[in-house]
Amino acid sequence: MTMLRITRYILPMMFLLLIAQGCRKSYFYRGINDDPSQLQRPTPTNLLPSVILQSAYTWGGDASRFPSIFMQQTTGAANQSASANNYNITPDDVDNMWYAGFYGAIMGNIDTLIRIATSDNMPHYAAVGKILLANDLAQVTDFWGDVPYSEAFQGLINTQPKYDSQQSIYTALHALLDQAITALEADDDSPSTPGSEDLLFGGDVSMWIKFAHSLKAKLYLHTVKIDNTSVAKGLAEISEGFGSGEAAFIKFVGSDAVSTQAPWYQFNTQRADITFDGYLNDLMADAGDPRYDVYYDPSDNTALGELYGSANSPVYFMSYDELKFIEAELQFRNGDLAAAAAAYNAAVEANLTRTINNTAYAATVAKTAANITLKDIITQKYIALFLSPEVWTDWRRTGYPELTAPSGNVLNGELPRTLFYPSSEVRYNSNTPANTRLTRRVWWDVQ
């Protein structure tokens, strides 16, 4: 990914994002064609950079902040963030992420991209769209459980789509990824294929295939407690996934224009109601972890470190080090402790390379077949995936890290396991499941 490529597209596409975020129910479940403020005759070429950037903005926005507070990587100190810190979250609090984010500005437009690319015989564009859709839909279902999919994105044809079970959505996610891999492995006879407008991989088909396999490995990991075939299936995906140093991420331009600045930077400069202290801060400081100084600003607990707190910081969807942590857990669950330790050690080194470009600290936390534990794997993954929503999924699956709810929380000492369905969805879609409690478990989250 080059900065020139991002600069070329980020200003107009972030402008479209800001427009989309101003739309409410009239835009929900519709493609970009149905919104009069959007492009009336979109093409895959102009849709692709938009949906990539919109995804990154949402992943680095509410989809990052809620989990980071729940998992005590950050602390909500004021306003809405303070309420989130005490788990006093309402259906209104997640409206923006659902409507202006995942459904309104992202997945509806990805669905449009797929449909147009399919209709115009542009199979590689359609395949890339399916991978992006799987990436975002997986995050949505992991946050909420049952969500609309099979009847979503139909506009006025169906304004009250049904909610599909999370189990059926996971089946659909693997189908999307398998279809994409098959299409990308075949020659594309279209005169137009993804190129510089592909802000993730610059049209590199092999990287999209690796991303799809990496996502499949992650999805299989999520279901290891409810499907005894998931371990073997997940391990089969690892060798086809990301290699050393590879990742799917967007690095924002960080110019003076707000629309080009990284989402965490924007949030901190505009609101400043999150402090960067808590369990992870203490864990890293006590261990002398060298990543501490780029994650956090040691001189100011209201400031995020330079790695993720700058105007031009990246937002990661997935990386090689995450894939190696996935491999470590799968091998551990498979009973191959030597392979688990090797993957774990490689994951730590890869993350240190990605974050500070120095692997010396890896020896301090290195493990062998004789002493590797699941707690070791998840603890280091929790550190490595700073501000990633995946750490919340890992905690729900494994119970690590072993966190204590803050005093005064409204869940009687429990931690949140899901989000409420947004209030507008409750009002407008009669199929919306009842909002019961934040401790409700999603399908794969079994005791």
N, C-alpha and C positions, 0 to 999 in steps of 0.2 A: 504494500500500500504506500503510495507517495502522497506527500503533502499537496503537490500540485493537483492531484486528482480530487482530493477532498476540497481544496479551495475552489475548484471549478464548480462543484455542485452544492457545497454546504450552504451558501447564502440563499439561493433560490429555494432549495429544498427545506431548509429550516424555516423559511418564510411560510411555505405551505404547511409545515408542522404547526406553526403558531396559529394559522388560520383554522386548521383542523381542530385544535384544542379549544377554540371558541364555540364549536358546534356541540349540540346536545343530542336529544333523542332523535331529531329528524335525520341525523347523520348515522346513528348507530345501526349496525348490521348492513350498511349499504356500501357499495363500492364507490370509488372516487367519481364515477360518472354521475352519481345521483346528487352530488353536492354542488350547488350552483357557484360556490366560491372556489371550486377546484377546477382542474383541467377538464374540459368537456370531451376531448378526444385523446385520452391518454394512450401512450405506447409503452411497452415494456421498458424501452430505453429510458424514458423519463420517470417511470414509476419506480424502477429498481433503486436508484440512489435515495429517493425519498423514503421508501419503506425501511431501508437499512438505517438511515439516520434517525428516523422516528423510533425504530426499535431501540437503538442505542440510547436515545434520549430518555425513553421510558425505563429501560433497564437501569440506567444510571440515576433515575429519579426516584419516584415512590417505590418502585420494585426493588430498589436497593435500600432506601431509607427505613422502611418498616422492618425488614429482616435485620438490618444492622442494629436497630434499637432493641428488638426482641432478643437478639443473640448477644447483646451487650458488647458489641464492637464499638458502638457509639452510645451516647446518653442523651435522651431528650430532656432539655433543660427549661424550655419555655414554650408557651402557646400550644399548638397542636402536637408538637413533638413531645412536650412534657406529658400530655395526655396519653400518647402512645407509649411512653416510658412506663406508665402505670397501667397499661393495657386498657385504658378507658377510650376505646376506639368505637366509633359509630359507623353505620352504613354510609353516612355522608362523607366520611373521611376517605373512602376508597372510590368514590364516584369518578374522580378525575382520572385515576389510573385505569379504570375499566372503560369509560366512555371516550374520553379524549386521548387515551393511550391505546391499550391493547386492541379493543374492539373498534373504536371510532376512527383512529388515525392510522392504525397499523394493519390488523388482520383483514379488515374489509378491503383495503387497498391491495394487499397481497393476493387476496382472492381474485380481485379484478385483474391483476397482473397475470395470474395463472390462466384465467379464462381467455384473456386476449391473446396471450402467447400460444395457448393451445389452439385457439381458433385460427391464428395466423401461421400455424405450423412453425413455431419457434421453440422446439422442445427443450433446449438448454435453458432458455429464460423461464419456461414453466417449471423445470426441475429446480432451478435456484429458488424460485418462489415457493415451491413445496418445502424446501429445507428451511427457509425463513419462517414459513407458516408453522412448521413443526416446532421450531425453536421457541416461537412466541406462545403458541397454544399450549405447549408443555409447561411453560411457566405459569400461564393462567390456571390450568387445571391443578397444578401443584399448590397454588395459592388458595383456590376456592373449592376444589373437588369437582363435582358435577357442574358443567358449564355448557352453554350452547355451542354447537358445532355443525351437526348435520343439517340443521334448518337455519343456520345463521347466514348472514350476508345476502339475503334475498330481497332487501328493500321493502317496498310496499306489498310485495307478494305475501310476505309473512312477517308481520311486525311483532309477533310474539313467538319466537322460536322455542322449541322444546329444549330442555336441559338433558344432555347425554350423560350417561354414567361415566365416571372417570375411567373405569375399566375399558369401556368401549372407545373412549378417546385415546387411551394408550395404544389400543389396537390400530386405530386410525393414524396415530403418529408414526408407528413403525411402517405402516403401509405407505404413507407419504414419503418417508425417507427411502424405502426400498424402491419406490417408483422413480424417485429422483436419481438414485444411484444408477439404476438401469438405464435411464435416459442419458445421463452424463457419460456413461461408459460407451454409449453408441455414438457414431458419427452424426453430427448435426448438419443436415442438408439445407438448413435455412440460410439465406443470404445475410442474416443478421444474428450475431451471437454476442453474449455479454463481453464487454471490453472495459474501457476506462471508467464507465459509469458504475461498474461493480466496485464499490468502495471497500469491500472486504478483501477481495482477492484479485482484483484487476482482470477478471475474466479467466483466471487460472482454474480450469475445470478440475484438475487433480486435487486442488485444495478444497473445492466444494465437496468432492467425494469424501475426502478425509474428514471434513466437518460433519457430514452426514453419518459416517461410521462412528465418530466420536460421540455424537448425540445419541445414537442407538445404544452405545455402551453405557452412557449415563442413565438412559431410561431403563435399561435392564437392571442396573444397580438399584434403582428406586424400588423395584418389585421383587427383590431377592427374598423378602420375608413372606411373600404370598404366592410365589411361583418358584418351585424348586428347579426349574430349567433355566432360570434367569442368569445364574452364575456362569454356566457354560456358554450361554448365548452372548453374554456380555464380554467374556474373555475372547470369544471369536472375533469381536469387532475391534479389539485393541490394536492389533497389528496393522489394520487398515485405516486407523485414525491418524491424528496429528503426530508428526515426528518432532524431534528436538528443535525447540525454538519457534515452533509454529503455533498460531493462535488465530481465532476469529475476534477481531476487535476494531473499534473505531477510535482514532485519536483526533480530538477536536482541534480546530485551528487556533482558537484562543485569541482572536483579534479583539479590537475594542467593541465590535458589534456583539451585543448580548447573544444574538442567535447563533453565534459561532463558538460560544464558550461551553466548556464541559458542564454537565448538569449539577454535579456536586459543587463546583465552584460557584455557579449561579445561585444555588440554594444558600450557600454559606454567606455570600456577599449581600444577598437580598434579605435574608431572614435571621441568620445567626442564632437560631434557637436550639442548636445541637452542640453539645460539648464532646470532645474527643478524649474521653476517659472511660473507665469501666473495666470489666473483666479482662478483655483482650489487652487493653493498655497495660494493666498490672501484670498480666501473664508475660508479655513480651519484655517489659521493663525488668521484671525480676529475673528473667532468664538471660538478660543481656543480649537479646536478639537484635542483630544489626539492622533488620528491616524496620525496627521501631522508628528510626529517625527519618524514614521516608514515608511511613504511614501516618505518623503523628508529628505535630510540631512540639518538640519538648519544651519550648519556651512559652507556649500559649495553648492551654487545653481547649480553647474555643476555635483553634485553627487546625485544619487538616494538613497533613504533610504534603510535600511537593509532588509525590508520585501520583496521587489521586485528587489532590486539592487545588491544582493549578488550572488556569483557564484552558490550557491545551492538554489536559490529562486524558488518558484513554478510558474507554468503557469496554470491558471484556465480556464476550458471550461465553467463550470457552477457550482453554489453552492446553498446551502439551502437559504442563505440570498437573493440571486438574485431571487429565486423562491418566497420568501415571498414578495419582492417588486412587482413582477409580480402579485401576488394575491392581493396586496393592490390596484394596479391600476385597475385591473379587477373589484374588489368590488366597487371601487369608480365609475367606469363607469356603474356599475350595480345599482347604487343608494343606496347601503348599506354602509353608511358612518361609522357606528360603526364597521362593519367587516373590512372596509378599514383601519381605524385607528388602529385596533388591529393587522392586518397583517403588517402595516407599522412599528409599535412599535416593533413587533417581529423581523422584518427585520433588523432594526437598532441594536437591541441587538445582533442578530446573527452575524452581521458583526463585531461589536466591539469584540465579543468573538473570532471570527476567526482571527482578525488582531492584537489585543492587549490583549486579554483575560481579559478584564475589561469592564463591562457594565455600570459603573456609569454615563458616559456621556449621556446615552440614555434618562435619565430624562430631560436633558436640551432641547432636541429637540422632546420630546414626543408630540403626538397629540391625540385629541379626535374626536368624531363624530361632535362636534360643530365647530371645526376649521381646520379639515384636508382638504388640497387642493391637486390638481394634482401637482402643483409646489412643494409642500412639498415632495411628494413621489419621484418625479424625481430628485429633488435636492439631497436628501439623497442617492438615488440610484447612482447618478453621483459620489458622494463621495465614496460610498462603492465599486463601480466597477472601481477602479483606474486602468488605463491602459487596460481596456477591450474595445474591438471594439463595444460592445453593447451600450455604452454611445452615440456613433454617431447615431446609429439607434434610440435611445430614443429621441435625439434632433430633428432628422428629423421628427419623429412622433408627437412630442408634442411642440417643440419650447423651451423646457427647457433643460439646463439652458439658460438664456437670455444673449447670448454672442454678443460681438461687434467685427467685423472683425478687424484685425490689420491694422494700417495705411500703405498705400503703397501696399495693396493687389491688385491682378490683376483681381478680380471679382467685382470691384466697390462696395465694402462694403458688398457683400453677402458672405455666407459661402458655402463650397463645400457640395453637396448632393449626389455625386456619384464619381466614378473614371473613367478615360479614359480607353478604351480597350487597351491592351498592343500593342506596335508597331509591334512586331513579329506576333501577331495574325492578325493584319490588313494586313500585307504583305502576309501571307501564307494562310489565310482562307477568301475566297471571301464572305462568309456568315456573316462576322463580321459587326455589325451595325456601322454606321458612328459615329465617335467621334464628338459630337457637343459641349458640354460645361460641366463643372464640376457642374453646377447648375441644370442639368437635374434630374428630379424626377423619382425614380423607382416606380413600380406598386403600392405598398402600401403607398407611400409617397404622399398623396393627401392633398390639402389645406383645 
